């Protein structure tokens, strides 16, 4: 999965011959999983049509603060666009636009969005050799980078004038690779290994029946996907679950019972930087597993149960560099019970769910959590999708690792 997956990208296109390359650039970004919105300067439309870029991006192309062909007179809000984007790419970035960016001039929609952007801004210069080498242009490069913008250097080759030298806009494939490398380097969990458990465990009674619970594994799978998207190498150990995941940074190991999960977790724990145990592990298992299906009889059936291994507590006892996170699903005295579990099992953070909260718990697309750290600081969150909850948990872990 690309770092561009689910990213929102603004592509600013300026009026230069290299604008023809933006069709390929849009296509590559969309193929990598990004949502792309294109903003063109008025002169850019002389080099590539808005229809082409709108078709490839699957979004209307914006050029003015209001679109003349739109009878509703809808205003293209530059502030909203600047806040919407995860990254802004200006390619080709002409000498004219670069000069205006440097001085804060604002005479078109693209420049207004640039000045409003809160995200990283990349610019790929494209101009003829003498323009590229001019001291004013070189000064603009330096100033824009001093403002925090990121330059994608032009390459050398034959230019539109017939001259040969530096000034060619980087090829679309190289622009995508440059941004991907830069975004990856900024991911907060880059070079971290995250071990995650998910789902229920099934403890066999006989070949047909088992003791289990209603966990679907969705919360753990969402945490795994979020951790991978934040740059981590993820080892996901899941009990029986219909959840699936396809991500090059996630290794999925499927197990059935608590003993198998215990062994798998301990096999990988030593290399983990962060361990998040969200699995709903059965607390008990039958002492003896009957080899044949138990036949129904008139008398009561008694099954002797014994405790399963306490995976979380066992990790707390041998914890070294790991940041250890556990889950607590409670029905009463939630905060006190979660604090007790946090202390007893030597955790760094515990994620509390309450079955008293509507929309939380097993089998729902949403969750409502409270985080308690080892200093007993409490942070509560509103009801959110489990995807959003996964990022809340990981962002809190990242914050604690930085302090």
N, C-alpha and C positions, 0 to 999 in steps of 0.2 A: 504494500500500500504506500502510495506516495505521500510526502509531506504536504502536498497540495490538496489531499483529500479533504473535502468539506471546507476548504479555505475560500474566503471571499476576496477576489482580486479585482482591483480597478486598473484598467489599462488605458493610459493616456496616449493618444496618437497625435503627433504633430505633423505639420505640412512639409514633408520631405520625400524624396524619391524612395527612401527605405520604408516608407509606410506600406508598400506592397507586401513586405515581409510579415506584417502584423496578422494577416490571415492565417499563416502557418502558426504564429505565436499563440493566437487565440485557440486554435485547434489543439495544440499541444497542452495548453493549460487546462482546457476542458477535459481532454483525454486523461490527464493526470488527476482529475477529480475536483478541480476548482470550479467555483461559480464565478463567471467573468462578466463584468460590466465594462463597456467601452465608452470612453469620452473622447471626442475628436475636436480638435480646433477647426474653425471654419475652413482654413486652407487645406487641412488634411483630406477633406472630401474631394479635392482635385486629384488625389493620388490613389485612393482606394474608396470604394463606395460604402456608405453606411449599411446598405442592404447585405453586402458580403459579410461584414463583421457581425451584424445582428443575427444573420442566419447561423453563423458558426458559434456565436456565444449563446444563442437562444435567449438573448435579452435585447430590448430596444437599445439602439445606440443614441447617446446623448451628445448634444453639441452646444446648444444655447440654454440660457436660463429658462426660456420657454420655447417650445417647438412651434414654429410658424405654421406647420401643417396640422397641428392639433387644435381643433376648434374649441376644446375645453380650456385652453390656455393654462394647462397644468404647469406649475413651477417646478423645475428641477432643483431641488434643495441641495446646494453644495455642502452645507453642514452635515446633513443626514448622510450624504454619500461619503464624506470624509470619516464619519463615525462608523459607517457600515463595514468598511474594508478592513481586512487583515493585512493587506499589503497593497501598495500602489506602485505600478510600473509605468514609467513614461518612456515609450519607445515607438518611433525614433524621437529622441530629444534634440530638437534643432537648436542652433546657436541663438535664434530669436527667443525661443521659449526659455532656454537656460538663462539668458540674460535677465529676463523678466522674473524668473524664479529667484535669482540672486538678489534682485532689488525689491522684491515684494510687489511688483506690478501685478495688476489683476484686471485684465480687460477681456477675459473669456471664462467660460465655465471650467475648463481644465485647470487654469491657474487658481480659480477660487476654491476648487476642490483640493488642490495641492496645499494651499495655505490653511485649509481646514482639517487636513488629514492628521489623525492621531496614530497612524500605523507607520511601519517602515516604508520609506519611499526609495525606490530604485530608479535610476535613470540611465538610459543607454544612448550616448551621444551618436549623432549621425550628421556629417557635414563634409564639405570638401577639405582638402589637405590644408590649404592656406588658412581657412577659417578655423580649423581644428588647432593649428599651431599658433594662432594669434594670441598675444599676451592677454587680451580681454577674455578670450575663451578659456585659456588656461587658468586665469584668475577665477572665473566662474566655477570651474571644476573644483578648485580648492575651497572656495567659499561654500558651495553647496554641500561638500563633504564635511566641512566644519560645522554645518547646521545639523549634521546627523544623517544626511542623505547618503545613499550607497551607489557608487558609480560602477556601471558595468562597462569596462573599457572598450573603446572602438578597436577594430582590427585594421590591419593593413591590407591593401589590395587595390585593384583598379576602381576608380571612383567615377561618378557620373560625368565629370568634366573631362575624363580621359587621363587625368593625372593618376599616378600610382603612389600610395602612401597611406598613412593612418587617417581614419575618418569613417570607414565602413562600419555601419551598425553591426554589432555582434549578431551572429546567426540565431534564429529562434531557438534551436536546440541548445545552443550555448547559453542563451539568456535563461532558459528554464533550468539548466544544470547549475548555473551560477546562483540563482535565487534559491534553488533547492538546497545546495550546499550551505548557503548562508543561513537559511531558516533552520536547517538541521543543527548547525553549530550553536544556535541559540536555544534549542529545546532544553528545558530544565532538568529532564531525566536522562539526557544523553550520557552514555557510558555507565549507566546504572542498571543493575539487574533487579527486577521486581518479581517476587514469588507470590502467587495468588492462589487461594483455594476457593472453590465455588460449588454450589449445588448441594444436594443432600448426600447422605450415604445410605445404602440399603444393607441391612444386616439379615442374612438368610435364616429362615426358620426351617425350611425344607426346600426342595428344588423348585417349588412354585411360589411360596409365600416369603415375605420379608417384613422387617420393621423399618419404616422410613418416615419421612415427613413431607410437607407440601412445598419445600423449596424448589424453585425452578432453575436456580443458578444465574438468573438474569443479572442480578446486581454484580456478582463476581465477574461475569463476562464483560459487563460494561466497564468495570474498573480495569480489566485487562486491556480492552481496546483503548481506553483513555490513556493508560500508562504507555502503551506502545506509541500512540500519537504524540505523546510528550517526549519521545525519544528513548524510552527504556527497552531493554531486552526483557521479555516477559516469559516466565514459566507459569503456566496456568494448569493447575491440577483440579480436575472437576469430577465430582461424583456423577451418578446417572442424571443426564439432563438432555433436553432436546435443543438447547442453545448451541449455536455453531459460531465459529469465528474463522476468518481468513485474513491473516496479516503476517507479513514476513518476519516481524519482530516477536511473534507469539508462538511459543511451543506449547501445544495442548497435550496434556497427559490425562487420559480418562481412567478412573478407578471405580470400584463399586462400594466396598465396605470401608469402615473406619481404619482397620488394620492396614489395608492397602494404601489409604491416604496417608497414614502415619509414615509408612515406609517411603513413599514417594516424596513427601515433604522433607523428611530428614536426609534423603539422598541429595536434595538440591539446596538445602538451607544454607550450607556453608558459603556458597558463592553469592548469596543474595545480599543486596544492600538494604532492601525494603521487603518486608513480608507482610502481606495483608490477608488474614484468614477470615474470609467471609462465608465459608462453607457452613452449612447447618449439619454438623456431624452428630450422628445418633449417640446419645449418652449411654445406651445399653444395647447389648446384643444377646441372643440366646447362648446359654452356656454350651449347649450341644446342638449341632445342626443335624437334623434327621435326614438320612440319606434317601429315603423314599417319601413320596407325598403322604402327608398325614390324612387318614380317612376320617370323615365326619362320624362321630358317635353321639349317643344320647347324653353321656356324662360330660361334665366340664373338662376342659383341657387346661392343663397347667404347664407353663413354660418358664423355666428358671432363667433369669436374666443376670448378666454380669456386666460391670462397667466396661466401656470401650476405652482405649488409651486417650488421655487428654493431650491432644496434639498441641494446643496453644500453650498449655502450662509447660510441656516438655521443651518447647522452643524458648520460652522465657528463662528456663534454667540454664540453657547453654548459649544464650544470646551473647554475641560479641559486638561486631560492628553493625548488626542489623537494627533497623528501625522497625519495631514489631507492633502491628496493628491488629486488634481483635474486634469482634462484633458481639453485641449483646442484644438479644431480642427479649424484651421483658413485658410483663403484663401488670405488674404492681411494684411500687417502691423503685421505680425505674432508675433514677439517678443514683440512689444509694447502692442498689444491686450492681450497677455498672461500675461505680467507683471501687466496690469490693473486688470485682473481677479484675479490674485494671491493676490493682495492687497485688492481689494474690498471684497473678500470672506474670508479673514483671513486664507489663506492656508499656509502650511509649504513648499509645493512643488507643482509645476504644470508641467504636461507633455504636451508638445506642439507637435502637428502633423500639418503638412501643406499639404493641398490637391495639392499644387504645386509640391510636391515631388513624383516622380514616384515610385510606389510600396508601398506607404503609404496610410492610410485611410481605408475605409470600404471595406470588401469583399476580402482582399488580405491576403496571408499567411505571408507577411512581413510588417515591419513598420520602420519608420525613425523618431526618437524623439529627442527633445531638452528638457533638464530639467532645470528649473529655481527655485531656492530656495528663501526663504523669505529675504535673504540678497541680492537678485537679481544676484547671481552668476549663470552663464550659463554654462551648460555642454552639448555638442552635441555628438551624436552617428551616426555611419554609418548605412546604410540600413541593417537590420538583420531580421531573422525569428522572429515571435512574441513570440516564446518560449524564445529566447535569449534576446529579448527586456524586457520581464517580469523579468528576472533575473537582467538585468541592472537597472531597476526601483527599485527593492527590495534591491539590493546591495547598491544603492545610499541612500535609506531610512535608511538602517542599519548603513551606514557610518555616516549619519547625527544624528542618535540617539546616536551614540557613542561619538560625539564631543560636 
